[in-house]
Amino acid sequence: MSRSIGLAHIIRHDDGTSSGVWGIYTLQSAFQPIFAFKEGKLSVAAFEGLIRPFRDGEPQSPMTFFSTCPAADRLHVEALTRTLHLLNAGACLPQEASIFVNFDPSVFTERSIADNALREMRLVLHEAGIDPGRVVCEVTEQRSASQETLHSFVAALRGNGFRIAVDDYGADDSDINRIKELRPDIVKFDATWITQLMESGAGFALLTTMVKSFEEQGIRTVFEGIEEGWQLELAEKSGASMVQGFVLARPELAPTSFRVFGKTPDPVAAAGDTSAAAVVAPRTARPAKAFGRRAAP
């Protein structure tokens, strides 16, 4: 076996970045900034790694790529995508920036599988020059065959010094009790769900209550899929810690232009971490009340 399943499929480039190869696909990393609210301003707090597949030089959807991967290969493909993101993060992102990478807990059916994957990940982190404390592991908030396996996997992540984020909270099968059990550092709210809640005063009140409850437990919150200004205003008003979406920044293929963000400490680093946070824009002009696309009467 290679010293790392992921590294075995990596191609290095002269600019310091890397791409991956899996079958007929070439894989590239894209990164999207995650912004924090602090003192009336927005600042970059972290970056999420996103896979971008290409076939014969033409871009393909990630869903198309993953759908062609046999179930038996899923563990190896996920290792490759994380390896690619971490190597490229080391090459082209601010040195202090937090990095969000995805994990599918369903492929870690035994503790030994998780231990091997995390051992390989530590090799990649060492090569990339990234401290484990910078890494936030996103796990999908879905029902799995074994809750014991899921809890063991999350414990293994924590034991390796990584932080935990529950992804797509509010989507199907979400369960507040599982948040209590896993005690993640961060909860990422599902984009479609929060938009629906923002469309009414009652929905927004519920959203605000949930954010406050998480924050009181020391759990940071991220609103995903923020694509319009009114959503950004309501996200800030709700008390959300962080936001991510096209209205602020689109994903960029590595090498990115995001290194310029590595100037000041991250004001919202969970669990004591520090990340890059360049001031982007002052937050002014807040409507007194706004739900959906119109001001409330």
Secondary structure as GFF3:
##gff-version 3
##sequence-region A 1 297
A	DSSP	three_ten_helix	7	9	.	.	.	ID=ss1
A	DSSP	beta_strand	10	12	.	.	.	ID=ss2
A	DSSP	beta_strand	18	22	.	.	.	ID=ss3
A	DSSP	beta_strand	25	38	.	.	.	ID=ss4
A	DSSP	beta_strand	41	55	.	.	.	ID=ss5
A	DSSP	beta_strand	58	59	.	.	.	ID=ss6
A	DSSP	alpha_helix	62	67	.	.	.	ID=ss7
A	DSSP	three_ten_helix	71	73	.	.	.	ID=ss8
A	DSSP	alpha_helix	74	92	.	.	.	ID=ss9
A	DSSP	beta_strand	98	103	.	.	.	ID=ss10
A	DSSP	three_ten_helix	105	107	.	.	.	ID=ss11
A	DSSP	alpha_helix	111	128	.	.	.	ID=ss12
A	DSSP	three_ten_helix	132	134	.	.	.	ID=ss13
A	DSSP	beta_strand	135	140	.	.	.	ID=ss14
A	DSSP	alpha_helix	147	159	.	.	.	ID=ss15
A	DSSP	beta_strand	163	169	.	.	.	ID=ss16
A	DSSP	alpha_helix	176	182	.	.	.	ID=ss17
A	DSSP	beta_strand	186	189	.	.	.	ID=ss18
A	DSSP	alpha_helix	191	198	.	.	.	ID=ss19
A	DSSP	alpha_helix	201	216	.	.	.	ID=ss20
A	DSSP	beta_strand	220	223	.	.	.	ID=ss21
A	DSSP	alpha_helix	229	238	.	.	.	ID=ss22
A	DSSP	beta_strand	242	243	.	.	.	ID=ss23
A	DSSP	beta_strand	252	253	.	.	.	ID=ss24
A	DSSP	three_ten_helix	258	261	.	.	.	ID=ss25
A	DSSP	three_ten_helix	270	272	.	.	.	ID=ss26
A	DSSP	beta_strand	279	282	.	.	.	ID=ss27
A	DSSP	beta_strand	290	291	.	.	.	ID=ss28
A	DSSP	beta_strand	294	295	.	.	.	ID=ss29
###
